[in-house]
């Protein structure tokens, strides 16, 4: 998000337009991640998460490729950020 109120409003408009364009595909809009910890296999706990993820959203799609297409409109990409897309695998 930008520093000035105008920049913040413009960024929020981009996000709302993107989510709005996804329509019913948005299952969970998500939220930013806060403080994190990483637990190693030996039980040691370190501050901060191992990955650089900062937010999550859950989107329904027909395939990974479909999700990638939808994610290409994410506003974070316009500021040099990146988006990781994962397919949730069914259990059972």
N, CA, C and O atoms as CSV, one atom per row, in Angstrom:
chain,resi,resn,atom,element,x,y,z
A,1,UNK,N,N,0.841,-1.182,0.000
A,1,UNK,CA,C,0.000,0.000,0.000
A,1,UNK,C,C,0.888,1.247,0.000
A,1,UNK,O,O,1.957,1.273,0.609
A,2,UNK,N,N,0.418,2.259,-0.690
A,2,UNK,CA,C,1.153,3.515,-0.753
A,2,UNK,C,C,1.122,4.249,0.566
A,2,UNK,O,O,0.385,3.879,1.481
A,3,UNK,N,N,1.921,5.286,0.659
A,3,UNK,CA,C,2.038,6.030,1.909
A,3,UNK,C,C,0.947,7.063,2.133
A,3,UNK,O,O,0.473,7.217,3.259
A,4,UNK,N,N,0.540,7.768,1.099
A,4,UNK,CA,C,-0.457,8.823,1.266
A,4,UNK,C,C,-1.864,8.215,1.275
A,4,UNK,O,O,-2.067,7.112,0.768
A,5,UNK,N,N,-2.822,8.925,1.844
A,5,UNK,CA,C,-4.206,8.428,1.813
A,5,UNK,C,C,-4.708,8.181,0.388
A,5,UNK,O,O,-5.459,7.234,0.152
A,6,UNK,N,N,-4.303,9.013,-0.547
A,6,UNK,CA,C,-4.728,8.840,-1.938
A,6,UNK,C,C,-4.152,7.558,-2.534
A,6,UNK,O,O,-4.850,6.821,-3.230
A,7,UNK,N,N,-2.860,7.293,-2.253
A,7,UNK,CA,C,-2.215,6.079,-2.743
A,7,UNK,C,C,-2.844,4.833,-2.115
A,7,UNK,O,O,-3.031,3.816,-2.783
A,8,UNK,N,N,-3.164,4.928,-0.831
A,8,UNK,CA,C,-3.803,3.813,-0.151
A,8,UNK,C,C,-5.188,3.547,-0.733
A,8,UNK,O,O,-5.569,2.394,-0.935
A,9,UNK,N,N,-5.933,4.603,-1.000
A,9,UNK,CA,C,-7.266,4.447,-1.590
A,9,UNK,C,C,-7.174,3.844,-2.993
A,9,UNK,O,O,-7.975,2.981,-3.355
A,10,UNK,N,N,-6.204,4.295,-3.776
A,10,UNK,CA,C,-6.021,3.749,-5.123
A,10,UNK,C,C,-5.673,2.262,-5.063
A,10,UNK,O,O,-6.189,1.470,-5.851
A,11,UNK,N,N,-4.799,1.881,-4.130
A,11,UNK,CA,C,-4.425,0.471,-3.972
A,11,UNK,C,C,-5.629,-0.353,-3.544
A,11,UNK,O,O,-5.840,-1.450,-4.060
A,12,UNK,N,N,-6.411,0.153,-2.619
A,12,UNK,CA,C,-7.595,-0.578,-2.167
A,12,UNK,C,C,-8.599,-0.732,-3.308
A,12,UNK,O,O,-9.251,-1.771,-3.421
A,13,UNK,N,N,-8.728,0.277,-4.144
A,13,UNK,CA,C,-9.627,0.197,-5.303
A,13,UNK,C,C,-9.165,-0.902,-6.254
A,13,UNK,O,O,-9.984,-1.659,-6.773
A,14,UNK,N,N,-7.842,-0.993,-6.486
A,14,UNK,CA,C,-7.315,-2.059,-7.347
A,14,UNK,C,C,-7.661,-3.430,-6.784
A,14,UNK,O,O,-8.092,-4.317,-7.521
A,15,UNK,N,N,-7.471,-3.608,-5.466
A,15,UNK,CA,C,-7.772,-4.887,-4.832
A,15,UNK,C,C,-9.254,-5.218,-4.934
A,15,UNK,O,O,-9.618,-6.345,-5.273
A,16,UNK,N,N,-10.096,-4.261,-4.648
A,16,UNK,CA,C,-11.540,-4.508,-4.684
A,16,UNK,C,C,-12.000,-4.810,-6.115
A,16,UNK,O,O,-12.867,-5.660,-6.319
A,17,UNK,N,N,-11.432,-4.126,-7.092
A,17,UNK,CA,C,-11.778,-4.399,-8.493
A,17,UNK,C,C,-11.353,-5.807,-8.898
A,17,UNK,O,O,-12.093,-6.506,-9.591
A,18,UNK,N,N,-10.162,-6.224,-8.466
A,18,UNK,CA,C,-9.687,-7.562,-8.791
A,18,UNK,C,C,-10.574,-8.616,-8.142
A,18,UNK,O,O,-11.051,-9.529,-8.815
A,19,UNK,N,N,-10.794,-8.493,-6.839
A,19,UNK,CA,C,-11.664,-9.450,-6.149
A,19,UNK,C,C,-13.065,-9.440,-6.744
A,19,UNK,O,O,-13.672,-10.497,-6.918
A,20,UNK,N,N,-13.587,-8.252,-7.060
A,20,UNK,CA,C,-14.909,-8.147,-7.662
A,20,UNK,C,C,-14.975,-8.855,-8.998
A,20,UNK,O,O,-15.980,-9.491,-9.316
A,21,UNK,N,N,-13.912,-8.750,-9.784
A,21,UNK,CA,C,-13.857,-9.412,-11.083
A,21,UNK,C,C,-13.809,-10.923,-10.976
A,21,UNK,O,O,-14.231,-11.624,-11.896
A,22,UNK,N,N,-13.298,-11.437,-9.857
A,22,UNK,CA,C,-13.247,-12.884,-9.651
A,22,UNK,C,C,-14.611,-13.446,-9.266
A,22,UNK,O,O,-14.872,-14.635,-9.449
A,23,UNK,N,N,-15.470,-12.597,-8.738
A,23,UNK,CA,C,-16.830,-13.006,-8.393
A,23,UNK,C,C,-16.896,-14.181,-7.447
A,23,UNK,O,O,-16.236,-14.201,-6.408
A,24,UNK,N,N,-17.706,-15.168,-7.824
A,24,UNK,CA,C,-17.952,-16.338,-6.981
A,24,UNK,C,C,-16.728,-17.237,-6.815
A,24,UNK,O,O,-16.736,-18.139,-5.977
A,25,UNK,N,N,-15.676,-17.001,-7.604
A,25,UNK,CA,C,-14.460,-17.807,-7.471
A,25,UNK,C,C,-13.742,-17.532,-6.153
A,25,UNK,O,O,-12.956,-18.361,-5.695
A,26,UNK,N,N,-14.004,-16.373,-5.536
A,26,UNK,CA,C,-13.372,-16.050,-4.257
A,26,UNK,C,C,-14.082,-16.835,-3.156
A,26,UNK,O,O,-15.235,-16.564,-2.822
A,27,UNK,N,N,-13.371,-17.807,-2.605
A,27,UNK,CA,C,-13.907,-18.609,-1.509
A,27,UNK,C,C,-13.623,-17.904,-0.193
A,27,UNK,O,O,-14.515,-17.750,0.641
A,28,UNK,N,N,-12.384,-17.478,-0.009
A,28,UNK,CA,C,-11.954,-16.729,1.168
A,28,UNK,C,C,-11.040,-15.617,0.677
A,28,UNK,O,O,-9.991,-15.892,0.093
A,29,UNK,N,N,-11.424,-14.357,0.908
A,29,UNK,CA,C,-10.594,-13.242,0.459
A,29,UNK,C,C,-9.246,-13.254,1.163
A,29,UNK,O,O,-8.251,-12.806,0.594
A,30,UNK,N,N,-9.199,-13.756,2.382
A,30,UNK,CA,C,-7.949,-13.880,3.108
A,30,UNK,C,C,-7.601,-12.644,3.889
A,30,UNK,O,O,-8.400,-11.718,4.030
A,31,UNK,N,N,-6.389,-12.652,4.394
A,31,UNK,CA,C,-5.887,-11.535,5.178
A,31,UNK,C,C,-4.371,-11.624,5.236
A,31,UNK,O,O,-3.785,-12.661,4.927
A,32,UNK,N,N,-3.742,-10.522,5.638
A,32,UNK,CA,C,-2.281,-10.548,5.758
A,32,UNK,C,C,-1.850,-11.427,6.935
A,32,UNK,O,O,-2.581,-11.574,7.915
A,33,UNK,N,N,-0.677,-11.996,6.823
A,33,UNK,CA,C,-0.106,-12.757,7.930
A,33,UNK,C,C,0.567,-11.798,8.905
A,33,UNK,O,O,1.090,-10.759,8.503
A,34,UNK,N,N,0.550,-12.147,10.167
A,34,UNK,CA,C,1.217,-11.376,11.207
A,34,UNK,C,C,2.519,-12.058,11.592
A,34,UNK,O,O,3.165,-12.695,10.760
A,35,UNK,N,N,2.901,-11.921,12.856
A,35,UNK,CA,C,4.130,-12.560,13.332
A,35,UNK,C,C,4.112,-14.055,13.057
A,35,UNK,O,O,3.051,-14.679,13.037
A,36,UNK,N,N,5.299,-14.628,12.845
A,36,UNK,CA,C,5.410,-16.042,12.508
A,36,UNK,C,C,6.579,-16.688,13.239
A,36,UNK,O,O,7.460,-16.002,13.758
A,37,UNK,N,N,6.574,-17.997,13.271
A,37,UNK,CA,C,7.669,-18.780,13.838
A,37,UNK,C,C,7.874,-19.994,12.950
A,37,UNK,O,O,6.939,-20.464,12.301
A,38,UNK,N,N,9.097,-20.496,12.924
A,38,UNK,CA,C,9.415,-21.712,12.190
A,38,UNK,C,C,9.884,-22.763,13.183
A,38,UNK,O,O,10.737,-22.495,14.029
A,39,UNK,N,N,9.322,-23.954,13.074
A,39,UNK,CA,C,9.710,-25.059,13.948
A,39,UNK,C,C,10.521,-26.041,13.107
A,39,UNK,O,O,10.028,-26.571,12.111
A,40,UNK,N,N,11.759,-26.278,13.509
A,40,UNK,CA,C,12.651,-27.196,12.791
A,40,UNK,C,C,12.345,-28.636,13.178
A,40,UNK,O,O,11.650,-28.884,14.164
A,41,UNK,N,N,12.858,-29.580,12.407
A,41,UNK,CA,C,12.606,-30.995,12.674
A,41,UNK,C,C,13.131,-31.433,14.040
A,41,UNK,O,O,12.639,-32.412,14.600
A,42,UNK,N,N,14.124,-30.722,14.586
A,42,UNK,CA,C,14.645,-31.063,15.919
A,42,UNK,C,C,13.868,-30.363,17.031
A,42,UNK,O,O,14.219,-30.484,18.204
A,43,UNK,N,N,12.816,-29.633,16.668
A,43,UNK,CA,C,11.981,-28.957,17.658
A,43,UNK,C,C,12.403,-27.533,17.955
A,43,UNK,O,O,11.702,-26.823,18.676
A,44,UNK,N,N,13.538,-27.097,17.415
A,44,UNK,CA,C,13.991,-25.725,17.646
A,44,UNK,C,C,13.015,-24.750,16.993
A,44,UNK,O,O,12.516,-24.990,15.894
A,45,UNK,N,N,12.758,-23.657,17.685
A,45,UNK,CA,C,11.824,-22.652,17.183
A,45,UNK,C,C,12.595,-21.387,16.853
A,45,UNK,O,O,13.353,-20.879,17.680
A,46,UNK,N,N,12.400,-20.882,15.646
A,46,UNK,CA,C,13.038,-19.646,15.219
A,46,UNK,C,C,11.993,-18.576,14.960
A,46,UNK,O,O,10.853,-18.883,14.611
A,47,UNK,N,N,12.376,-17.338,15.129
A,47,UNK,CA,C,11.465,-16.230,14.860
A,47,UNK,C,C,11.287,-16.050,13.364
A,47,UNK,O,O,12.225,-16.246,12.590
A,48,UNK,N,N,10.109,-15.687,12.970
A,48,UNK,CA,C,9.817,-15.457,11.567
A,48,UNK,C,C,9.535,-16.747,10.835
A,48,UNK,O,O,10.038,-17.806,11.210
A,49,UNK,N,N,8.744,-16.664,9.807
A,49,UNK,CA,C,8.413,-17.838,9.008
A,49,UNK,C,C,9.507,-18.144,8.007
A,49,UNK,O,O,10.252,-17.251,7.605
A,50,UNK,N,N,9.608,-19.381,7.608
A,50,UNK,CA,C,10.624,-19.817,6.648
A,50,UNK,C,C,10.338,-19.260,5.254
A,50,UNK,O,O,11.262,-18.892,4.529
A,51,UNK,N,N,9.073,-19.198,4.884
A,51,UNK,CA,C,8.725,-18.673,3.562
A,51,UNK,C,C,8.552,-17.159,3.640
A,51,UNK,O,O,8.539,-16.584,4.729
A,52,UNK,N,N,8.425,-16.538,2.515
A,52,UNK,CA,C,8.228,-15.090,2.484
A,52,UNK,C,C,6.772,-14.722,2.212
A,52,UNK,O,O,6.483,-13.608,1.776
A,53,UNK,N,N,5.854,-15.656,2.469
A,53,UNK,CA,C,4.440,-15.385,2.236
A,53,UNK,C,C,3.950,-14.284,3.161
A,53,UNK,O,O,4.357,-14.205,4.320
A,54,UNK,N,N,3.075,-13.438,2.640
A,54,UNK,CA,C,2.600,-12.314,3.447
A,54,UNK,C,C,1.079,-12.227,3.535
A,54,UNK,O,O,0.555,-11.468,4.350
A,55,UNK,N,N,0.365,-12.988,2.712
A,55,UNK,CA,C,-1.097,-12.955,2.698
A,55,UNK,C,C,-1.578,-14.210,2.009
A,55,UNK,O,O,-0.834,-14.856,1.271
A,56,UNK,N,N,-2.834,-14.550,2.256
A,56,UNK,CA,C,-3.407,-15.676,1.544
A,56,UNK,C,C,-4.811,-15.329,1.073
A,56,UNK,O,O,-5.483,-14.473,1.648
A,57,UNK,N,N,-5.233,-15.997,0.036
A,57,UNK,CA,C,-6.605,-15.966,-0.457
A,57,UNK,C,C,-6.904,-17.361,-0.973
A,57,UNK,O,O,-6.002,-18.062,-1.431
A,58,UNK,N,N,-8.159,-17.768,-0.902
A,58,UNK,CA,C,-8.562,-19.061,-1.440
A,58,UNK,C,C,-9.523,-18.805,-2.591
A,58,UNK,O,O,-10.557,-18.155,-2.434
A,59,UNK,N,N,-9.154,-19.336,-3.754
A,59,UNK,CA,C,-9.932,-19.112,-4.969
A,59,UNK,C,C,-10.316,-20.465,-5.558
A,59,UNK,O,O,-9.486,-21.369,-5.654
A,60,UNK,N,N,-11.566,-20.594,-5.945
A,60,UNK,CA,C,-12.050,-21.805,-6.588
A,60,UNK,C,C,-11.790,-21.697,-8.095
A,60,UNK,O,O,-12.059,-20.667,-8.712
A,61,UNK,N,N,-11.268,-22.769,-8.666
A,61,UNK,CA,C,-10.989,-22.775,-10.102
A,61,UNK,C,C,-11.068,-24.200,-10.613
A,61,UNK,O,O,-11.061,-25.148,-9.828
A,62,UNK,N,N,-11.143,-24.352,-11.922
A,62,UNK,CA,C,-11.251,-25.671,-12.542
A,62,UNK,C,C,-9.914,-26.395,-12.625
A,62,UNK,O,O,-9.886,-27.621,-12.735
A,63,UNK,N,N,-8.810,-25.662,-12.576
A,63,UNK,CA,C,-7.487,-26.269,-12.705
A,63,UNK,C,C,-6.446,-25.295,-12.170
A,63,UNK,O,O,-6.745,-24.133,-11.896
A,64,UNK,N,N,-5.228,-25.784,-12.029
A,64,UNK,CA,C,-4.128,-24.919,-11.625
A,64,UNK,C,C,-3.933,-23.816,-12.655
A,64,UNK,O,O,-3.695,-22.663,-12.296
A,65,UNK,N,N,-4.032,-24.163,-13.922
A,65,UNK,CA,C,-3.860,-23.181,-14.996
A,65,UNK,C,C,-4.930,-22.093,-14.919
A,65,UNK,O,O,-4.645,-20.918,-15.151
A,66,UNK,N,N,-6.162,-22.489,-14.591
A,66,UNK,CA,C,-7.251,-21.529,-14.437
A,66,UNK,C,C,-6.952,-20.570,-13.281
A,66,UNK,O,O,-7.178,-19.364,-13.390
A,67,UNK,N,N,-6.448,-21.111,-12.188
A,67,UNK,CA,C,-6.106,-20.273,-11.038
A,67,UNK,C,C,-4.981,-19.311,-11.385
A,67,UNK,O,O,-5.029,-18.138,-11.014
A,68,UNK,N,N,-3.972,-19.799,-12.093
A,68,UNK,CA,C,-2.863,-18.938,-12.517
A,68,UNK,C,C,-3.395,-17.778,-13.354
A,68,UNK,O,O,-2.983,-16.633,-13.167
A,69,UNK,N,N,-4.302,-18.071,-14.270
A,69,UNK,CA,C,-4.899,-17.017,-15.086
A,69,UNK,C,C,-5.600,-15.971,-14.239
A,69,UNK,O,O,-5.493,-14.774,-14.506
A,70,UNK,N,N,-6.317,-16.422,-13.222
A,70,UNK,CA,C,-7.021,-15.496,-12.327
A,70,UNK,C,C,-6.027,-14.702,-11.487
A,70,UNK,O,O,-6.229,-13.511,-11.246
A,71,UNK,N,N,-4.967,-15.347,-11.046
A,71,UNK,CA,C,-3.978,-14.688,-10.195
A,71,UNK,C,C,-3.164,-13.645,-10.946
A,71,UNK,O,O,-2.602,-12.742,-10.325
A,72,UNK,N,N,-3.090,-13.750,-12.263
A,72,UNK,CA,C,-2.316,-12.788,-13.045
A,72,UNK,C,C,-2.866,-11.373,-12.945
A,72,UNK,O,O,-2.169,-10.421,-13.298
A,73,UNK,N,N,-4.092,-11.209,-12.475
A,73,UNK,CA,C,-4.660,-9.882,-12.288
A,73,UNK,C,C,-4.437,-9.313,-10.904
A,73,UNK,O,O,-4.901,-8.211,-10.613
A,74,UNK,N,N,-3.736,-10.036,-10.039
A,74,UNK,CA,C,-3.536,-9.594,-8.657
A,74,UNK,C,C,-2.753,-8.285,-8.617
A,74,UNK,O,O,-1.696,-8.180,-9.239
A,75,UNK,N,N,-3.259,-7.287,-7.895
A,75,UNK,CA,C,-2.599,-5.981,-7.840
A,75,UNK,C,C,-1.178,-5.997,-7.287
A,75,UNK,O,O,-0.403,-5.086,-7.581
A,76,UNK,N,N,-0.818,-6.989,-6.504
A,76,UNK,CA,C,0.540,-7.032,-5.954
A,76,UNK,C,C,1.580,-7.131,-7.069
A,76,UNK,O,O,2.731,-6.733,-6.890
A,77,UNK,N,N,1.172,-7.659,-8.206
A,77,UNK,CA,C,2.101,-7.797,-9.328
A,77,UNK,C,C,2.496,-6.452,-9.929
A,77,UNK,O,O,3.579,-6.327,-10.501
A,78,UNK,N,N,1.631,-5.443,-9.807
A,78,UNK,CA,C,1.936,-4.120,-10.368
A,78,UNK,C,C,3.002,-3.380,-9.574
A,78,UNK,O,O,3.572,-2.403,-10.061
A,79,UNK,N,N,3.278,-3.843,-8.345
A,79,UNK,CA,C,4.296,-3.181,-7.525
A,79,UNK,C,C,5.560,-4.013,-7.397
A,79,UNK,O,O,6.373,-3.788,-6.500
A,80,UNK,N,N,5.727,-4.988,-8.307
A,80,UNK,CA,C,6.946,-5.790,-8.295
A,80,UNK,C,C,6.861,-7.024,-7.425
A,80,UNK,O,O,7.845,-7.755,-7.305
A,81,UNK,N,N,5.715,-7.281,-6.815
A,81,UNK,CA,C,5.552,-8.464,-5.985
A,81,UNK,C,C,5.314,-9.709,-6.820
A,81,UNK,O,O,5.290,-9.651,-8.049
A,82,UNK,N,N,5.142,-10.814,-6.153
A,82,UNK,CA,C,4.875,-12.065,-6.840
A,82,UNK,C,C,3.730,-12.788,-6.142
A,82,UNK,O,O,3.377,-12.477,-5.005
A,83,UNK,N,N,3.161,-13.752,-6.844
A,83,UNK,CA,C,2.056,-14.543,-6.313
A,83,UNK,C,C,2.427,-16.012,-6.462
A,83,UNK,O,O,2.811,-16.453,-7.545
A,84,UNK,N,N,2.314,-16.761,-5.381
A,84,UNK,CA,C,2.491,-18.211,-5.426
A,84,UNK,C,C,1.102,-18.827,-5.489
A,84,UNK,O,O,0.212,-18.433,-4.735
A,85,UNK,N,N,0.912,-19.785,-6.377
A,85,UNK,CA,C,-0.378,-20.449,-6.544
A,85,UNK,C,C,-0.176,-21.922,-6.189
A,85,UNK,O,O,0.705,-22.589,-6.732
A,86,UNK,N,N,-1.000,-22.412,-5.276
A,86,UNK,CA,C,-0.951,-23.809,-4.867
A,86,UNK,C,C,-2.316,-24.448,-5.071
A,86,UNK,O,O,-3.346,-23.805,-4.867
A,87,UNK,N,N,-2.323,-25.693,-5.467
A,87,UNK,CA,C,-3.559,-26.443,-5.556
A,87,UNK,C,C,-3.756,-27.188,-4.249
A,87,UNK,O,O,-2.854,-27.898,-3.802
A,88,UNK,N,N,-4.918,-27.040,-3.628
A,88,UNK,CA,C,-5.237,-27.789,-2.415
A,88,UNK,C,C,-5.665,-29.187,-2.836
A,88,UNK,O,O,-6.578,-29.354,-3.645
A,89,UNK,N,N,-5.011,-30.165,-2.289
A,89,UNK,CA,C,-5.292,-31.556,-2.655
A,89,UNK,C,C,-6.325,-32.139,-1.699
A,89,UNK,O,O,-6.226,-31.957,-0.485
A,90,UNK,N,N,-7.309,-32.833,-2.240
A,90,UNK,CA,C,-8.318,-33.450,-1.377
A,90,UNK,C,C,-7.714,-34.590,-0.548
A,90,UNK,O,O,-6.815,-35.298,-1.001
A,91,UNK,N,N,-8.218,-34.746,0.651
A,91,UNK,CA,C,-7.780,-35.838,1.524
A,91,UNK,C,C,-8.929,-36.837,1.627
A,91,UNK,O,O,-10.082,-36.469,1.851
A,92,UNK,N,N,-8.591,-38.071,1.462
A,92,UNK,CA,C,-9.616,-39.101,1.646
A,92,UNK,C,C,-10.139,-39.699,0.411
A,92,UNK,O,O,-11.004,-40.573,0.467
